[in-house]
Amino acid sequence: MMGRLSECTPLLSWTGPDTPIPAACRLDWQGTLSSGQQHASEKIVAAVEQSMEMLVWAVCGAGKTELLFKGIERALQLKKRVCIATPRTDVVLELAPRLQQVFPDINVIALYGGSEDKLTYSPLLISTTHQLYRYEKAFDLVILDEMDAFPYSVDKTLQYAVRKARKQNSSMVYLTATPNKSWQRKCQDNKIDYVTIPARFHQHPLPVPQFVWCGNWEKKLHREKLPFTLLTWLKERLITDRQVLLFLPKIAYLQKVMSILSQLDSNIESVYAADPMRVEKVKRMRNKEIKLLITTTILERGVTFPNIDVAVLGAEDAVFTTSALIQIAGRAGRSVKNPFGDVAFFHYGKTKSMVEAKQQITNSNKEAAKKGMLLPGMGGGK
């Protein structure tokens, strides 16, 4: 809609009265929160009431969406307009129906590149960070989910767009499982109010990645072969009812790997950011119509599959940063019915990112055990 803009292009913004927020914005949710979620939920409500900024540092699968419900409800009760912003379209598409279900009295709007709701008003929006270029001083509460995700984490204009979308007197809640070092220092130096949740809502420990050396896998791939260790690992899972996510470092490798693995099973697909069937394939994976989904880092976060094991081929590649590997490992064991999952990093040499990712996951498990957030006998992971 905005298209190409230059400095001399006029931009119009609304200066009239705010659209009134409907009185009935009840929260229709019967679930219960874990002790960690409850503490974070109360802090968010306080941030909403006092127009403050805060960070929620919660492990993958901690149940971040559920702990937002009370804060959103409180904001709507106070006639405040709410925006949940995230860098990824996949996350918008997953969050929107969940929030519509628990806030049935209002029309929850999902905004992303292909959305048809760009001119529709709502007191509660779920939007990609790119769509916030359209807004100026519009929101009383902005919840920034996955603040460390690409491209938001490296794009100063997107960060500006999020700031610009906030009203002058507003609340800001940052959500992440993997804050970068500068944000970790902010927390340590008490420069921002924050809360940590080191355990998942189902109180089982996070799956700790296993490192598996697989030799020069790229050389093998050029000869139309895959490492024996990876094939063995995949075969063991394809004969069970478990699904598998296999992460690769480059789009160029997807087709080659898929053609080799399709000999093992016909229910195999690949997906990447610009794949026109991306949304459809993720949906089919959720419906268990796909057994093995080969992907780039596009599915490192924001998607949940209940019965999944995860592998990374070429975990030593620079694209697999510490935060990316933590997020990838966090895809496994998220469901209450299936709280366990195997995570394997197949590599041609360990990297600092791999070691740091494993260490952070282990530390979270130890902290959760120490705080009594794990079920009896669950320990803290090795």
N, C-alpha and C positions, 0 to 999 in steps of 0.2 A: 504493500500500500504506500509506504513512504518512498520507496524507490531510491534513486540517486539524489543526494542532497548536497548543496553547496552553501557557503556562508551567506549568500544573498537570497536564499530560498526562505520565504516566510513560513514559520511553523506556528500553528494556532493551538492554544491550550484553553481549556475550560476555566473560566473565572467566576462562574455563577455558583449558586448554592449546591452543596453536596446532595446527591440523591438520598432520600431517607432510607435507613436500614429497617427492614420489617421488624416488628416487635417480637414475633415468634421465630426464634432461632434456636430451638431446643436441641440439646445433644441427645440422640437416641442410641445409646451404647450401653450394653449390659456387662461388658467385660470388666476384669479387675487388673490392676497394675501390680507389678512386682515392687518391692521396697525401693529399689533404685529408680524405677520409673516414677513412682509416687513422689519421691523427693524432687526429681527433675520437674515433674508436672507442677508442683507447688511453687517452685522457683520461677517457672515460666509465667504462671498466673500473677505472681508478684511483679515480674518485669513488665507485664501488660498494664497492670494497675498503676505502676510508677513511671511508665514511659522510659524504661531502661534498656541497655544492651546487655546480652549475656551469651555465653557459649555453652552448648551441650555437647560434651565429648563422650560419645557412647559407642561401644563396640558394634560391629556389624551384626545385625539381628537382635539388637537390644529392644526393639519395638519402638523406634523413634516416632512413628506415625501416631501410635496410641497415646504416647505421653504428651502429644500436642493438643489433644482433644479439649481438655479443660481450659487451656490457655486461649484457644480459638473461641470456645463458648463464652469465656469471660469477656473477650474483646467484643464479640457481637452483642452481648448484653449491655456493654458500655457504648453501643452505637459506633463502634470502631470498624473500619474497613480493613480486611485482612488479605495479604498476598503471601502464598507459599511459592518461593522461587527456587528453581533448580536448573543446573546447566543442561540436563539431559531430557530429551523428549520422552524417552522410555519411562522415566520417573513420573512425569506429568500424567502420562496415560495410565500408569498404575495407581497413582494417588487419587485422581479425580473420582473414579467410581467409589472408592473406599470412603472418601469424605462426603460424597453425595448421600451415601447410605446412612451415615451417622448424623448428618444435618439435613433431614428430609424436607424441612420447611422452606429452604432457600434453594435457588438454582445455582449450583456450584459450576463455575466456568473453567474450562481447560484451555489455556492459550499456548500454542506452539506454531511452528511454521505452516502447517496445513490446516490449522483450526478455522472453523467457520464462525466462531463466536467473538471475533475481534471487536465488534461494535456493540456487544451485549454488556449491560451493567450487571454486576453482582457484588454483594458484600464480601464474598469469599472467592478468590481466584487462585488457581494453581497454574503457574506460568513458567516457561523457560526464561532464563535471564535475558536472552535476546529480545523477548517481547516487551521487556520493561523500558526499552527505548521509547515506547509510546506514552509513557506515564510521567507526570511531573507532580510531585507533592500530592500523591493520590491516596497513600496508604498510611493507616495509623499503626499497623503491625506488619512488619515484613519478617517472614521466617525463611532464612536462606539454607536450604538443604544441600548437602554435599558441596560445601563451600570450597573444598580442595580439588574439585573435579575440573578437568579440562572441558571447555576452554576458559571458564570463568577465572580459574586460579592464575592464569597467565595474561589475561586480557584486561588492561586497565580501563578500556572504554565500557566493558560489561560491568566492572566494579563501580564505575561512575553511574551507569544506568540504574543500578540497584539503589545507590545513595540518592539519586535524583527522584526516584519513585516514592521515597518516604516523605511524609509530612515533617515539618520542622520539629514538632513535639510528638515523637513517635517511639515505638519500641522496635528493637531488632533482636532476633534470636538466630544465632548461627548454630548449625547442626553439622557434625562430622564424626567419623570414626577415626580419621587420620589427619589431625591438624599438623601443619608443617612446623618446622622448628621455631619460627618467629612467633607463631600463635602459642606454642608450648611455653615459650619464654614469657609471653604476656600473662599466661595463667600462673606460672611460677612466681612472677613479680607482682601478682595481684593487680594487674593493669586492666583486667576485665573480670566481671563476675562470671563464674563458671561452675559447672557441675559435671562430675564424671560418672559413667555407668560402665563398670568393667565386665558385667555379666549379661548374658542374654536373658530374655524374659522367661524362658523355660528352665533356667537355672542349670543348664548343662554347660560344661566348658567349651570354649571355641576349639574347633579342629585345628591341630597343629600340623603345619605342612611337613611332608617327608621330602628330603632331597634325594633325587635319583640321578646319578651320573649316567649319561646315555651316549657319550662319545660325540663325534662330529656329525650331528644329526643333519645339518645343512648339506654336507657332502653326500650323505645317504639319500636325502630327498632329491637331489639333482639326478640320482640314479634310480628314481622312482621307488625308493625304499624308505621305511621308517625304522627307528631303533627297536630292537627286539624287546627291550625292557618296557617300552611304551605299548607295543602291540600286545604283550602278555598282560599288562595292567588293564588295557581296554577290553580284551577278550574275557577276562574274569568278570567284568562288569556287564558286558553285553549279554551274557547268558543268565543274568539275574533280572529282577524287575526294576533295578536302579537305572536312572538316567545319568548321562555324563555331559559335562561342559569341558571342551578342550580349547584352551587359549593358545593362539599363535601370535608371534610378534609382527607379522607382515601380511597384508591382504594378498600379496602375490603368491603366498604359500597355500591359501585356502583350497583352491581347486585341486592342486596336486595331492594334498593330504586327503581330501575328500575322495578322490578317485581311487586312492590306495585303500582307504578304510571302507568304502562302499562294497568291497569284496567280502567284508566281515558281516555286514548287516545292511539291509536296504533302507532302514529308517534313520538315515543320516542326512543332515543338512548343514550348510554353512551360512554365516551371516556376517555383515560388516556395516559400517555406518551409512554408506550410500546405497545399500541394498534396497531396491524398491519394494521387496517383499519382507522387509525386516520386521514390521509390526505383526504381520501374518505368521511368520516363522516363530516368533517369540510366543504368540498365542497358541500355536500348535504344540510347542514344547510344553507349555503349561497344561495343555489338554492330554499330554503323554502320547501324542501322535508321533513324536520324534524321540528316538532313543539316544542319539548322540548329536549334539550341536557343536560344530566347530566355529570358533568366533575369534575376533580381534578383541582388544581391550574395551570395545564398545559395550560389552555386557559385564564389565568388571563390577558394576554397581547398579542399584536401582531395579534389579529384577530378582524375583524370588521363585524358586522351584523347590517343592517340598521334599523330593527324594533323590538327591543329587550327589554325585562325586565329581571332583574337579581336578583337572590336570593342566599343567602349563608345559608346552614344548618350547625349549629355548628360553628358559627362565633367566638366563644370564644376559639376554638382550637389554639394551639401555631403555627400551620402551617400558620394561617392567620395573618401575620405580618401587621404592619401599611401600608407598601408599597404594599403588596399583596391586601389588602382590597381597597386601593385607585385605584389600577389598575382594580380590579374586578368591582368596581362601575363605572369606566371609560368605561366599555363596553357599557353602556346604553346611549342613546341620542346622538349618534355620527353623525347621518345623517342629512343633510339639510332638507330633507322631513319629518324626524321624529326626531326632536331635543330634544324631551322629553322622559323620560323612568323612570320606577319605579325601585328602588333598595331597597331590604329588607335584613337585617341581622337577621336571626333567631338564637337565642342564649339561653344558659342556664346560663346566668350571663355575664354582660358587662366586657370587658377587656380594658386595657390601649390602646392597639392597635386599638380597635374599636373606642374609644373616639378620639384618635389622628387622625385617618383616617377621621372621620366625620369633625373634627375641621379644618384639612388642606383643605378639599374640600370647606367648608364654607368660610375659609379665602381667598381662590383663587377667589371665587365668589365675595367677598367683594372688593378685590383688582381690579378685572376686572371692577366692577361697578364704583369704584372710578376713574379708568383710562379711563372711557368712552368706554370700549371695549364691552359692552353689548348693545343689541338693546334697544330703549326707552321702559320703563315700565317693563323691565325684572328684575330689582332689583339685589340683591346680594345673594339670597337664605337665608333660615332660618338657 
